Structures are given as C-alpha cells and as structure tokens.
Amino acid sequence: MLVKKAEIALTAVLREYMHLEGSGCAREIELRGKLAGMKEAMAPARLVKEDRFQEMYASTHLEVHGMTTRAKNLSIGVPAQQLTMADWERFETPTVIRRQGA
C-alpha cells in the first residue's frame, strides 16, 4: 500500500515536471529538485528502486508526450535539455507551416 502511494505521488510530480521540462522556469527547477529529493528519500526505504523509477519515467513520458524519450529526441534532433531558447522559438510556428519549407 505504501509503495503504491509513493509511486502515485512520484508519478504526479513526474507528470508536472515533464510538462515544464526544458523551459528553464523556476517551477521546473523546483520540480527537478523535488524529484531528486523524492528519489533519494525513497531509495533507503526501498519504496521505489531505480529500475522501477526508470519504468515510471518512461511510461509517464509516453503519456505526456505521446512518444518515448528516444523518439522525442530523434524528432527534435537533440535532447530537450540541450535546447536553447532560440531553438524553442522555432516550435512557436505550427508544424504544418515549418514543414512547407522543407
């Protein structure tokens, strides 16, 4: 029961973090720290092991972005964490219009 509650709480934070990932905003940084703290706190208690965390991360990423982490990185060319604000600005133009020039 405790493990299930821990997984639900961790998944909720993961989901919120993924919506902000790469934005560089204060809330993203706060959530990244919260995730690190939750992982660190759950490890000695053996609530969520690293392999289970990776499974949860992958399934949450698929839910939020509709694709795996690898597919997302391939679709934009680089990992989201490496994008600069100038890179993100190109996504403000709808995909249909961006692809007309290609």
MARSE-211386 format. One record per atom (N, C-alpha, C, CB): residue number from 1; atom name; x, y, z. Coordinates in steps of 0.001 Angstrom, whole numbers. Each point is the difference from the previous one (the first is absolute). Glycine has a CB too. Example, Ala and Ser with C-alpha at 12.3 -4.5 7.8 and 13.67 -1.06 7.14 Angstrom:
<dodos>
(1,N,(13190,-5690,7800)) (1,CA,(-890,1190,0)) (1,C,(900,1200,0)) (1,CB,(-1892,-1173,1246)) (2,N,(1542,2223,-1966)) (2,CA,(820,1190,60)) (2,C,(-770,1090,730)) (2,CB,(1184,-628,-2145)) 
</dodos>
This chain:
<dodos>
(1,N,(828,-1196,0)) (1,CA,(-828,1196,0)) (1,C,(871,1257,0)) (1,CB,(-1812,-1258,1213)) (2,N,(2843,1263,-360)) (2,CA,(890,1146,91)) (2,C,(777,195,-1305)) (2,CB,(190,-366,2480)) (3,N,(220,-742,-3093)) (3,CA,(730,72,-1267)) (3,C,(-892,602,-1080)) (3,CB,(1388,-2005,650)) (4,N,(-2637,1592,-687)) (4,CA,(-947,518,-998)) (4,C,(-209,1505,182)) (4,CB,(-1146,-2245,-79)) (5,N,(1003,2691,1321)) (5,CA,(-172,1429,267)) (5,C,(1244,780,-411)) (5,CB,(-1550,-543,1900)) (6,N,(2723,-24,-1638)) (6,CA,(1250,659,-389)) (6,C,(91,120,-1514)) (6,CB,(1124,-894,2059)) (7,N,(-1500,-163,-2769)) (7,CA,(33,24,-1464)) (7,C,(-992,1017,-569)) (7,CB,(686,-2410,12)) (8,N,(-1860,2506,590)) (8,CA,(-1009,970,-456)) (8,C,(526,1420,189)) (8,CB,(-1866,-1607,582)) (9,N,(2450,1891,576)) (9,CA,(537,1339,280)) (9,C,(1150,324,-949)) (9,CB,(-673,-224,2416)) (10,N,(1556,-736,-2633)) (10,CA,(1144,212,-886)) (10,C,(-448,214,-1442)) (10,CB,(1407,-1403,1521)) (11,N,(-2389,645,-1957)) (11,CA,(-517,148,-1360)) (11,C,(-647,1368,-195)) (11,CB,(-363,-2477,-117)) (12,N,(-332,2974,1116)) (12,CA,(-632,1324,-96)) (12,C,(1060,1092,-173)) (12,CB,(-1919,-806,1433)) (13,N,(3000,711,-680)) (13,CA,(1075,988,-120)) (13,C,(701,-154,-1349)) (13,CB,(318,3,2511)) (14,N,(-91,-1240,-2939)) (14,CA,(606,-242,-1315)) (14,C,(-832,619,-1119)) (14,CB,(992,-2124,877)) (15,N,(-2285,1914,-815)) (15,CA,(-906,513,-1026)) (15,C,(69,1536,-71)) (15,CB,(-1517,-1995,357)) (16,N,(1470,2631,799)) (16,CA,(68,1460,34)) (16,C,(1357,485,-512)) (16,CB,(-1607,34,1943)) (17,N,(2676,-732,-1548)) (17,CA,(1340,371,-446)) (17,C,(131,-109,-1519)) (17,CB,(916,-773,2201)) (18,N,(-1445,-278,-2772)) (18,CA,(135,-217,-1440)) (18,C,(-726,1061,-822)) (18,CB,(202,-2431,457)) (19,N,(-1247,2989,87)) (19,CA,(-695,1075,-707)) (19,C,(858,1266,-59)) (19,CB,(-2200,-963,737)) (20,N,(3108,1116,217)) (20,CA,(843,1198,64)) (20,C,(1435,-247,-443)) (20,CB,(-1431,789,1843)) (21,N,(1798,-2028,-2048)) (21,CA,(1373,-381,-301)) (21,C,(566,803,-1172)) (21,CB,(-492,-2294,867)) (22,N,(1669,2857,-653)) (22,CA,(665,772,-1038)) (22,C,(-354,1472,-12)) (22,CB,(38,-2049,-1301)) (23,N,(-1002,2461,2120)) (23,CA,(-421,1404,-6)) (23,C,(964,894,773)) (23,CB,(-2360,-768,-186)) (24,N,(3069,185,1144)) (24,CA,(937,781,799)) (24,C,(-664,891,1034)) (24,CB,(1500,-57,-1928)) (25,N,(-2806,-90,2107)) (25,CA,(-708,851,964)) (25,C,(281,-470,1434)) (25,CB,(-1811,458,-1716)) (26,N,(1471,390,2653)) (26,CA,(245,-298,1412)) (26,C,(-757,-1252,444)) (26,CB,(353,2445,428)) (27,N,(-1555,-2620,-919)) (27,CA,(-808,-1168,393)) (27,C,(655,-1297,-494)) (27,CB,(-2101,1419,-71)) (28,N,(2684,-1394,-1124)) (28,CA,(695,-1186,-502)) (28,C,(1175,-356,905)) (28,CB,(-687,584,-2348)) (29,N,(1445,412,2732)) (29,CA,(1157,-226,872)) (29,C,(-464,-535,1346)) (29,CB,(1278,1839,-1156)) (30,N,(-2359,-1284,1675)) (30,CA,(-560,-456,1268)) (30,C,(-438,-1467,-95)) (30,CB,(-753,2356,505)) (31,N,(76,-2697,-1594)) (31,CA,(-468,-1379,-165)) (31,C,(1150,-973,-199)) (31,CB,(-2103,880,-977)) (32,N,(3160,-446,274)) (32,CA,(1171,-859,-184)) (32,C,(620,-332,1355)) (32,CB,(423,1014,-2276)) (33,N,(-324,9,3138)) (33,CA,(521,-215,1349)) (33,C,(-908,-898,819)) (33,CB,(1091,2224,-109)) (34,N,(-2388,-2039,-53)) (34,CA,(-968,-824,732)) (34,C,(113,-1461,-437)) (34,CB,(-1557,1982,210)) (35,N,(1700,-2207,-1522)) (35,CA,(165,-1367,-498)) (35,C,(1262,-640,561)) (35,CB,(-1217,630,-2092)) (36,N,(2308,118,2074)) (36,CA,(1263,-520,530)) (36,C,(-146,-340,1484)) (36,CB,(1288,1365,-1691)) (37,N,(-1942,-494,2427)) (37,CA,(-214,-241,1425)) (37,C,(-885,-1205,258)) (37,CB,(279,2423,385)) (38,N,(-1329,-2565,-1184)) (38,CA,(-899,-1141,173)) (38,C,(740,-1300,-296)) (38,CB,(-1978,1434,-620)) (39,N,(2766,-1449,-468)) (39,CA,(770,-1200,-345)) (39,C,(970,-356,1120)) (39,CB,(-202,564,-2440)) (40,N,(878,454,2946)) (40,CA,(981,-211,1058)) (40,C,(-661,-511,1285)) (40,CB,(1419,1810,-1005)) (41,N,(-2578,-1275,1323)) (41,CA,(-708,-415,1218)) (41,C,(-585,-1399,-127)) (41,CB,(-525,2387,451)) (42,N,(98,-2747,-1661)) (42,CA,(-640,-1301,-189)) (42,C,(999,-1147,-127)) (42,CB,(-1873,1187,-1097)) (43,N,(3106,-884,733)) (43,CA,(1004,-1052,-194)) (43,C,(284,-792,1281)) (43,CB,(1008,1405,-1793)) (44,N,(-660,-753,2919)) (44,CA,(280,-791,1210)) (44,C,(-1237,-734,531)) (44,CB,(1793,1641,559)) (45,N,(-2950,-1069,-808)) (45,CA,(-1240,-637,459)) (45,C,(-427,-1121,-947)) (45,CB,(-698,2163,1068)) (46,N,(1396,-2273,-2191)) (46,CA,(-281,-1019,-1014)) (46,C,(-1432,76,-515)) (46,CB,(1696,-1457,1080)) (47,N,(-2186,2673,-1186)) (47,CA,(-1349,196,-516)) (47,C,(-12,-48,-1526)) (47,CB,(-559,1382,2019)) (48,N,(1499,-669,-2633)) (48,CA,(91,20,-1461)) (48,C,(1471,-172,-366)) (48,CB,(-2064,1508,-239)) (49,N,(2388,-2646,-350)) (49,CA,(1379,-264,-418)) (49,C,(274,698,-1327)) (49,CB,(-14,-2224,1204)) (50,N,(1296,2354,-1550)) (50,CA,(402,729,-1197)) (50,C,(-625,-567,-1273)) (50,CB,(2128,552,1148)) (51,N,(-2155,-1874,-1290)) (51,CA,(-589,-583,-1214)) (51,C,(-1496,277,-78)) (51,CB,(1748,-1790,35)) (52,N,(-2425,1795,1092)) (52,CA,(-1429,330,19)) (52,C,(-207,1478,-326)) (52,CB,(-413,-1816,1705)) (53,N,(1300,2675,-1191)) (53,CA,(-85,1425,-317)) (53,C,(145,208,-1509)) (53,CB,(942,592,2275)) (54,N,(3,-1291,-2898)) (54,CA,(198,134,-1443)) (54,C,(-1243,-454,-773)) (54,CB,(2468,-358,327)) (55,N,(-3112,-710,135)) (55,CA,(-1254,-458,-626)) (55,C,(-1083,1069,129)) (55,CB,(602,-2397,515)) (56,N,(-720,2970,685)) (56,CA,(-1004,1034,237)) (56,C,(288,1229,-856)) (56,CB,(-327,-844,2346)) (57,N,(1600,1222,-2453)) (57,CA,(385,1150,-809)) (57,C,(-384,-242,-1463)) (57,CB,(1905,517,1591)) (58,N,(-1580,-1703,-2106)) (58,CA,(-293,-322,-1399)) (58,C,(-1500,5,-272)) (58,CB,(2089,-1367,-93)) (59,N,(-2872,768,975)) (59,CA,(-1447,-53,-236)) (59,C,(-637,1382,136)) (59,CB,(-27,-2363,841)) (60,N,(516,3175,101)) (60,CA,(-523,1353,154)) (60,C,(385,858,-1201)) (60,CB,(134,-223,2503)) (61,N,(1075,51,-3001)) (61,CA,(443,744,-1185)) (61,C,(-880,-351,-1195)) (61,CB,(2367,47,876)) (62,N,(-2656,-1317,-1033)) (62,CA,(-862,-449,-1096)) (62,C,(-1395,609,142)) (62,CB,(1307,-2154,-170)) (63,N,(-1816,2185,1396)) (63,CA,(-1325,574,267)) (63,C,(-33,1506,-302)) (63,CB,(-366,-1756,1767)) (64,N,(1364,2483,-1310)) (64,CA,(19,1454,-141)) (64,C,(315,440,-1429)) (64,CB,(701,158,2384)) (65,N,(310,-774,-2978)) (65,CA,(470,450,-1316)) (65,C,(-508,-847,-1158)) (65,CB,(2002,854,1136)) (66,N,(-2595,-1996,-834)) (66,CA,(-509,-860,-1065)) (66,C,(1096,-744,-743)) (66,CB,(-1888,1558,-229)) (67,N,(3097,-1554,774)) (67,CA,(1114,-721,-615)) (67,C,(1056,-284,1063)) (67,CB,(-445,1096,-2248)) (68,N,(1306,-2044,1937)) (68,CA,(1061,-331,942)) (68,C,(1030,1124,35)) (68,CB,(-360,-2463,-414)) (69,N,(1227,2444,1408)) (69,CA,(1050,998,107)) (69,C,(893,-42,-1231)) (69,CB,(-67,-177,2503)) (70,N,(411,-1014,-2929)) (70,CA,(870,-163,-1175)) (70,C,(-670,570,-1254)) (70,CB,(1016,-2064,1040)) (71,N,(-2281,1763,-1232)) (71,CA,(-708,519,-1172)) (71,C,(-89,1522,43)) (71,CB,(-1319,-2130,-131)) (72,N,(1090,2693,1300)) (72,CA,(-83,1461,124)) (72,C,(1343,633,-334)) (72,CB,(-1788,-225,1759)) (73,N,(2863,-347,-1231)) (73,CA,(1325,537,-288)) (73,C,(318,-81,-1490)) (73,CB,(742,-667,2294)) (74,N,(-1136,-416,-2930)) (74,CA,(235,-141,-1440)) (74,C,(-857,977,-802)) (74,CB,(568,-2415,354)) (75,N,(-1803,2659,97)) (75,CA,(-897,877,-748)) (75,C,(444,1457,31)) (75,CB,(-1846,-1569,515)) (76,N,(2514,1985,577)) (76,CA,(462,1386,64)) (76,C,(1490,109,-275)) (76,CB,(-1807,490,1633)) (77,N,(2479,-1618,-1748)) (77,CA,(1414,8,-362)) (77,C,(969,-25,1160)) (77,CB,(-689,1203,-1968)) (78,N,(296,-702,3126)) (78,CA,(868,8,1178)) (78,C,(-868,-200,1239)) (78,CB,(1689,1534,-1142)) (79,N,(-1085,-1961,2261)) (79,CA,(-783,-101,1234)) (79,C,(-574,1359,396)) (79,CB,(1440,-1921,746)) (80,N,(-2640,1930,-223)) (80,CA,(-688,1238,374)) (80,C,(821,845,967)) (80,CB,(-2170,-1165,-347)) (81,N,(2940,518,1224)) (81,CA,(793,731,982)) (81,C,(1097,826,-663)) (81,CB,(-485,-1791,1665)) (82,N,(873,1458,-2907)) (82,CA,(1081,711,-673)) (82,C,(-515,1145,-875)) (82,CB,(1320,-2114,31)) (83,N,(-2626,2272,-158)) (83,CA,(-545,1061,-833)) (83,C,(136,1354,683)) (83,CB,(-1598,-1634,-1011)) (84,N,(1883,2660,227)) (84,CA,(68,1366,517)) (84,C,(-1343,669,-267)) (84,CB,(2522,138,-390)) (85,N,(-2712,1063,899)) (85,CA,(-1252,718,-238)) (85,C,(-200,256,-1496)) (85,CB,(187,1078,2273)) (86,N,(893,-806,-3002)) (86,CA,(-117,223,-1439)) (86,C,(-521,-1264,-699)) (86,CB,(1886,1685,106)) (87,N,(-1434,-2849,371)) (87,CA,(-477,-1255,-578)) (87,C,(-1491,-179,256)) (87,CB,(2274,-1010,319)) (88,N,(-2716,1362,896)) (88,CA,(-1414,-165,339)) (88,C,(-880,940,-799)) (88,CB,(661,-709,2283)) (89,N,(-143,1874,-2651)) (89,CA,(-798,980,-740)) (89,C,(-454,-547,-1353)) (89,CB,(1254,1832,1152)) (90,N,(-475,-2730,-1739)) (90,CA,(-411,-551,-1296)) (90,C,(-1263,-840,128)) (90,CB,(2389,-2,-728)) (91,N,(-2669,-514,1928)) (91,CA,(-1195,-817,207)) (91,C,(-1266,842,156)) (91,CB,(1448,-1716,1066)) (92,N,(-1289,3041,-991)) (92,CA,(-1171,866,91)) (92,C,(-722,102,-1338)) (92,CB,(1127,1287,1819)) (93,N,(-419,-1626,-2894)) (93,CA,(-621,-53,-1323)) (93,C,(-627,-1386,-143)) (93,CB,(1678,1673,-1014)) (94,N,(-2936,-1749,597)) (94,CA,(-642,-1311,-127)) (94,C,(792,-945,-913)) (94,CB,(-2212,1111,376)) (95,N,(2188,-2384,-42)) (95,CA,(753,-1008,-735)) (95,C,(-347,2,-1483)) (95,CB,(89,-1375,2070)) (96,N,(-1359,1540,-2388)) (96,CA,(-436,-8,-1393)) (96,C,(737,1072,-794)) (96,CB,(-2258,-855,701)) (97,N,(2392,2036,-127)) (97,CA,(688,1102,-683)) (97,C,(1501,-249,-53)) (97,CB,(-1789,1586,758)) (98,N,(2370,-2098,347)) (98,CA,(1444,-293,13)) (98,C,(360,-1016,-1065)) (98,CB,(75,501,2442)) (99,N,(-905,-1499,-2630)) (99,CA,(308,-1079,-943)) (99,C,(-218,395,-1451)) (99,CB,(-619,-1603,1766)) (100,N,(-95,2677,-2039)) (100,CA,(-207,443,-1380)) (100,C,(1315,428,-634)) (100,CB,(-2324,727,585)) (101,N,(3195,-153,209)) (101,CA,(1293,457,-507)) (101,C,(998,-1132,-198)) (101,CB,(-417,2150,1137)) (102,N,(152,-3294,-560)) (102,CA,(956,-1107,-73)) (102,C,(-186,-839,-1248)) (102,CB,(60,-39,2469)) 
</dodos>
